[in-house]
Amino acid sequence: IMLIVLLLSTFWNLVYAVGIGLVIASLMFMKKIGDLTAERSDVKSLNEESWPNEANFPIHLKEEVFIKHVKGPLFFGSTADFQALTAQIPITASKVIIRLGRMQYMDQTGLYAMEDMLLELKNRDVEVLFVDLLKQPRYMMERIDIIPNFIPESHIFKNFSHCLQWIKLNVKDNY
């Protein structure tokens, strides 16, 4: 960056050179922070690592109901992994539970990634249920009408046990 600013200020204009240097430094900082946060953030399926309260999830519903975990903030640098979430959901799933209790923060980029995923799942006739949705991500989703347009209030649960009760009542048991 310093070399670029030096060359621009020597052959062009000092004020513009400093401005361009600040923009480049900001972009590099955003990329580095995004990469660091993406290392800590992850999205896992039930098969990879289930959370302790998922131990008594009915085995016969695992083909039809898929559980996803979002851990860490969903923002500029971490949306690539999140966008791959839709591809991980099997065709047999009619319901997807997204556990959001460990997603403390969501920015505009994360919001649009969430909206794209929900739109794709809606087009596949997959119902999405949110569990443990925190205050800041909920506020962001309400601002652009993800809640209630994509996720009705009745599909947002305070904890996994309430969601499990709803699943048991609303998923047709073929067995």
VENBELSUL-V60198 format. One record per residue. N is the residue number from 0. RES is the residue in one small letter. PHI is phi in radians with two decimals (999 if undefined). OMEGA is omega in radians with two decimals (* if undefined). BURIAL is I if it has 16 or more other C-alpha atoms within 10 Angstrom, else O. Layout:
# VENBELSUL-V60198
n=N res=RES phi=PHI omega=OMEGA burial=BURIAL
n=N res=RES phi=PHI omega=OMEGA burial=BURIAL
This chain:
# VENBELSUL-V60198
n=0 res=i phi=999 omega=-3.11 burial=O
n=1 res=m phi=-1.06 omega=-3.14 burial=O
n=2 res=l phi=-1.13 omega=3.13 burial=O
n=3 res=i phi=-1.11 omega=3.13 burial=O
n=4 res=v phi=-1.10 omega=3.12 burial=I
n=5 res=l phi=-1.05 omega=-3.13 burial=O
n=6 res=l phi=-1.14 omega=3.14 burial=O
n=7 res=l phi=-1.13 omega=-3.13 burial=I
n=8 res=s phi=-1.25 omega=3.13 burial=O
n=9 res=t phi=-1.29 omega=-3.03 burial=O
n=10 res=f phi=-1.78 omega=-3.07 burial=O
n=11 res=w phi=-2.34 omega=-3.03 burial=O
n=12 res=n phi=-2.55 omega=-3.08 burial=O
n=13 res=l phi=-1.08 omega=-3.10 burial=O
n=14 res=v phi=-1.09 omega=3.13 burial=O
n=15 res=y phi=-1.17 omega=3.14 burial=O
n=16 res=a phi=-1.09 omega=3.12 burial=I
n=17 res=v phi=-1.14 omega=3.11 burial=I
n=18 res=g phi=-1.06 omega=3.13 burial=O
n=19 res=i phi=-1.14 omega=3.09 burial=I
n=20 res=g phi=-1.06 omega=3.11 burial=I
n=21 res=l phi=-1.13 omega=3.13 burial=O
n=22 res=v phi=-1.11 omega=3.13 burial=O
n=23 res=i phi=-1.09 omega=3.13 burial=O
n=24 res=a phi=-1.11 omega=3.12 burial=O
n=25 res=s phi=-1.11 omega=3.12 burial=O
n=26 res=l phi=-1.12 omega=3.12 burial=O
n=27 res=m phi=-1.13 omega=3.11 burial=O
n=28 res=f phi=-1.10 omega=3.13 burial=O
n=29 res=m phi=-1.07 omega=3.13 burial=O
n=30 res=k phi=-1.13 omega=-3.12 burial=O
n=31 res=k phi=-1.14 omega=3.12 burial=O
n=32 res=i phi=-1.13 omega=3.10 burial=O
n=33 res=g phi=-1.06 omega=3.12 burial=I
n=34 res=d phi=-1.14 omega=3.12 burial=O
n=35 res=l phi=-1.12 omega=-3.14 burial=O
n=36 res=t phi=-1.23 omega=3.13 burial=I
n=37 res=a phi=-1.10 omega=3.09 burial=I
n=38 res=e phi=-1.13 omega=-3.11 burial=O
n=39 res=r phi=-1.53 omega=-3.14 burial=O
n=40 res=s phi=-1.50 omega=3.03 burial=I
n=41 res=d phi=-2.72 omega=3.11 burial=I
n=42 res=v phi=-2.20 omega=-3.06 burial=I
n=43 res=k phi=-2.19 omega=3.08 burial=I
n=44 res=s phi=-1.58 omega=3.13 burial=I
n=45 res=l phi=-1.05 omega=-3.12 burial=O
n=46 res=n phi=-1.16 omega=-3.09 burial=O
n=47 res=e phi=-1.38 omega=-3.10 burial=O
n=48 res=e phi=-2.78 omega=3.12 burial=O
n=49 res=s phi=-1.57 omega=3.10 burial=O
n=50 res=w phi=-1.44 omega=-3.02 burial=O
n=51 res=p phi=-0.91 omega=-3.09 burial=O
n=52 res=n phi=-1.38 omega=3.08 burial=O
n=53 res=e phi=-1.68 omega=-3.06 burial=O
n=54 res=a phi=-1.08 omega=-3.12 burial=O
n=55 res=n phi=-1.74 omega=3.04 burial=O
n=56 res=f phi=-1.27 omega=-3.08 burial=O
n=57 res=p phi=-0.99 omega=-3.09 burial=O
n=58 res=i phi=-1.08 omega=-3.09 burial=O
n=59 res=h phi=-1.23 omega=3.11 burial=O
n=60 res=l phi=-1.69 omega=-3.05 burial=I
n=61 res=k phi=-1.15 omega=3.09 burial=O
n=62 res=e phi=-1.33 omega=-3.04 burial=O
n=63 res=e phi=-1.66 omega=-3.12 burial=I
n=64 res=v phi=-2.07 omega=-3.08 burial=I
n=65 res=f phi=-1.99 omega=-3.10 burial=I
n=66 res=i phi=-1.95 omega=3.08 burial=I
n=67 res=k phi=-2.13 omega=3.10 burial=I
n=68 res=h phi=-1.97 omega=3.01 burial=I
n=69 res=v phi=-2.04 omega=-3.10 burial=I
n=70 res=k phi=-2.12 omega=-3.14 burial=I
n=71 res=g phi=1.72 omega=-3.09 burial=I
n=72 res=p phi=-1.19 omega=3.08 burial=I
n=73 res=l phi=-1.93 omega=-3.09 burial=I
n=74 res=f phi=-2.59 omega=-3.02 burial=I
n=75 res=f phi=-0.57 omega=-3.01 burial=I
n=76 res=g phi=-1.51 omega=-3.02 burial=I
n=77 res=s phi=-2.07 omega=-3.06 burial=I
n=78 res=t phi=-1.41 omega=-3.11 burial=I
n=79 res=a phi=-1.06 omega=3.12 burial=O
n=80 res=d phi=-1.15 omega=-3.13 burial=O
n=81 res=f phi=-1.15 omega=-3.13 burial=I
n=82 res=q phi=-1.16 omega=3.09 burial=I
n=83 res=a phi=-1.32 omega=-3.11 burial=O
n=84 res=l phi=-0.99 omega=-3.09 burial=I
n=85 res=t phi=-1.07 omega=-3.14 burial=O
n=86 res=a phi=-1.19 omega=-3.13 burial=O
n=87 res=q phi=-1.38 omega=-3.07 burial=O
n=88 res=i phi=-1.43 omega=-3.09 burial=I
n=89 res=p phi=-1.17 omega=-3.13 burial=O
n=90 res=i phi=-1.12 omega=-3.11 burial=O
n=91 res=t phi=-1.25 omega=-3.08 burial=O
n=92 res=a phi=-1.29 omega=3.04 burial=I
n=93 res=s phi=-1.87 omega=3.12 burial=I
n=94 res=k phi=-2.38 omega=3.07 burial=I
n=95 res=v phi=-2.24 omega=3.06 burial=I
n=96 res=i phi=-1.74 omega=3.10 burial=I
n=97 res=i phi=-1.91 omega=-3.12 burial=I
n=98 res=r phi=-1.56 omega=-3.01 burial=I
n=99 res=l phi=-1.99 omega=-3.08 burial=I
n=100 res=g phi=-1.11 omega=3.14 burial=I
n=101 res=r phi=-1.87 omega=3.06 burial=O
n=102 res=m phi=-1.79 omega=-3.03 burial=I
n=103 res=q phi=-1.39 omega=-2.97 burial=I
n=104 res=y phi=-2.48 omega=3.08 burial=I
n=105 res=m phi=-2.49 omega=3.07 burial=I
n=106 res=d phi=-1.83 omega=-3.07 burial=O
n=107 res=q phi=-1.06 omega=3.14 burial=O
n=108 res=t phi=-1.13 omega=3.09 burial=O
n=109 res=g phi=-1.11 omega=3.12 burial=I
n=110 res=l phi=-1.10 omega=3.13 burial=I
n=111 res=y phi=-1.23 omega=3.05 burial=I
n=112 res=a phi=-1.12 omega=3.10 burial=I
n=113 res=m phi=-1.12 omega=-3.14 burial=I
n=114 res=e phi=-1.09 omega=3.11 burial=I
n=115 res=d phi=-1.08 omega=3.13 burial=O
n=116 res=m phi=-1.11 omega=-3.13 burial=I
n=117 res=l phi=-1.13 omega=3.11 burial=I
n=118 res=l phi=-1.11 omega=3.12 burial=O
n=119 res=e phi=-1.11 omega=3.12 burial=O
n=120 res=l phi=-1.17 omega=3.10 burial=I
n=121 res=k phi=-1.12 omega=3.10 burial=O
n=122 res=n phi=-1.14 omega=3.09 burial=O
n=123 res=r phi=-1.58 omega=-3.10 burial=O
n=124 res=d phi=1.05 omega=3.08 burial=O
n=125 res=v phi=-1.85 omega=3.10 burial=I
n=126 res=e phi=-1.44 omega=-3.13 burial=I
n=127 res=v phi=-1.95 omega=3.11 burial=I
n=128 res=l phi=-2.08 omega=3.10 burial=I
n=129 res=f phi=-1.78 omega=3.08 burial=I
n=130 res=v phi=-2.18 omega=3.08 burial=I
n=131 res=d phi=1.07 omega=3.13 burial=I
n=132 res=l phi=-1.20 omega=-3.10 burial=I
n=133 res=l phi=-1.42 omega=-2.98 burial=O
n=134 res=k phi=-1.08 omega=-3.06 burial=O
n=135 res=q phi=-1.16 omega=3.09 burial=O
n=136 res=p phi=-1.08 omega=3.12 burial=I
n=137 res=r phi=-1.10 omega=3.12 burial=O
n=138 res=y phi=-1.02 omega=3.14 burial=O
n=139 res=m phi=-1.08 omega=-3.12 burial=I
n=140 res=m phi=-1.20 omega=3.10 burial=I
n=141 res=e phi=-1.24 omega=-3.12 burial=O
n=142 res=r phi=-1.08 omega=3.14 burial=O
n=143 res=i phi=-1.92 omega=3.02 burial=O
n=144 res=d phi=1.14 omega=2.93 burial=O
n=145 res=i phi=-1.07 omega=2.97 burial=I
n=146 res=i phi=-1.79 omega=0.25 burial=I
n=147 res=p phi=-1.82 omega=-3.05 burial=O
n=148 res=n phi=-1.14 omega=3.14 burial=O
n=149 res=f phi=-1.69 omega=-3.11 burial=I
n=150 res=i phi=-2.08 omega=3.09 burial=I
n=151 res=p phi=-1.18 omega=-3.13 burial=O
n=152 res=e phi=-0.96 omega=-3.12 burial=O
n=153 res=s phi=-1.24 omega=3.13 burial=O
n=154 res=h phi=-1.83 omega=3.10 burial=I
n=155 res=i phi=-2.02 omega=-3.05 burial=I
n=156 res=f phi=-2.06 omega=-3.13 burial=I
n=157 res=k phi=-1.25 omega=3.13 burial=O
n=158 res=n phi=-2.61 omega=-3.04 burial=O
n=159 res=f phi=-1.19 omega=-3.12 burial=I
n=160 res=s phi=-1.15 omega=3.07 burial=O
n=161 res=h phi=-1.13 omega=3.12 burial=O
n=162 res=c phi=-1.12 omega=3.13 burial=I
n=163 res=l phi=-1.09 omega=3.07 burial=I
n=164 res=q phi=-1.08 omega=3.14 burial=O
n=165 res=w phi=-1.10 omega=3.12 burial=O
n=166 res=i phi=-1.04 omega=-3.11 burial=I
n=167 res=k phi=-1.09 omega=3.12 burial=O
n=168 res=l phi=-1.41 omega=-2.97 burial=O
n=169 res=n phi=-1.88 omega=3.08 burial=O
n=170 res=v phi=-1.71 omega=-3.14 burial=O
n=171 res=k phi=-1.16 omega=-3.11 burial=O
n=172 res=d phi=-1.55 omega=-3.13 burial=O
n=173 res=n phi=-1.57 omega=-3.05 burial=O
n=174 res=y phi=-1.99 omega=* burial=O
